[in-house]
């Protein structure tokens, strides 16, 4: 049986919003499923671009992307 330190209970916090899960597999698929033709997503780096592109490929969406300033990318769902 595990001993619970009763002093640690005061560390519980409520109302703190969950972070966006864009980095996980389900996060990218969730974003992609909610996209309509013509919608776009700003990717902060090339890794995010490839993750987004892969998620769109798995859903058989057509895409196009453009490199922006500061090594950012924008990807569109085209079909």
C-alpha positions in Angstrom: 0.0 0.0 0.0 1.3 3.5 -0.9 1.6 6.1 1.8 0.0 9.4 0.8 1.6 12.5 2.2 -1.3 14.5 3.4 0.7 17.7 3.0 0.8 17.3 -0.7 -3.0 17.6 -1.1 -2.8 21.4 -0.8 -0.9 21.4 -4.1 -3.9 20.4 -6.1 -5.0 23.2 -8.4 -8.3 23.5 -10.2 -9.2 25.6 -13.2 -5.8 25.5 -14.9 -6.4 25.0 -18.6 -4.8 22.1 -20.4 -2.1 22.9 -22.9 -2.8 22.5 -26.6 -1.7 19.0 -27.7 -0.5 19.9 -31.2 2.7 17.8 -30.8 1.0 14.5 -30.2 -0.4 12.3 -33.0 -4.0 12.8 -31.8 -3.5 16.5 -31.7 -2.5 16.8 -35.3 -5.3 14.5 -36.4 -7.9 16.5 -34.4 -6.8 19.7 -36.1 -6.8 18.1 -39.5 -10.3 16.5 -39.1 -11.7 20.0 -38.3 -10.3 21.6 -41.4 -12.5 22.4 -44.4 -11.2 23.0 -48.0 -9.4 26.3 -48.1 -8.5 26.3 -44.3 -4.9 26.7 -43.3 -2.7 26.2 -40.3 0.5 28.1 -39.4 3.3 25.7 -38.5 6.1 27.0 -36.3 8.8 25.0 -38.0 9.4 22.3 -40.6 8.8 19.5 -38.1 5.3 20.7 -37.5 4.8 21.1 -41.2 5.7 17.4 -41.8 3.5 16.3 -38.9 0.6 18.2 -40.3 1.2 17.1 -43.8 1.4 13.4 -42.6 -1.9 13.8 -40.7 -3.6 15.2 -43.9 -2.1 12.4 -46.0 -3.6 9.8 -43.7 -7.0 11.4 -44.2 -6.4 11.6 -47.9 -6.6 15.4 -48.0 -4.8 17.3 -50.7 -2.5 20.0 -49.5 -0.2 22.8 -50.5 2.1 24.8 -48.3 4.3 27.9 -48.4 7.4 28.9 -46.5 7.1 32.1 -44.6 9.6 34.3 -42.8 11.5 33.0 -39.8 11.3 29.4 -41.0 7.5 29.2 -40.4 5.2 27.5 -42.9 1.5 27.7 -43.8 -0.3 24.6 -45.0 -3.7 24.6 -46.7 -6.2 21.8 -47.2 -7.0 22.0 -51.0 -9.3 18.9 -51.5 
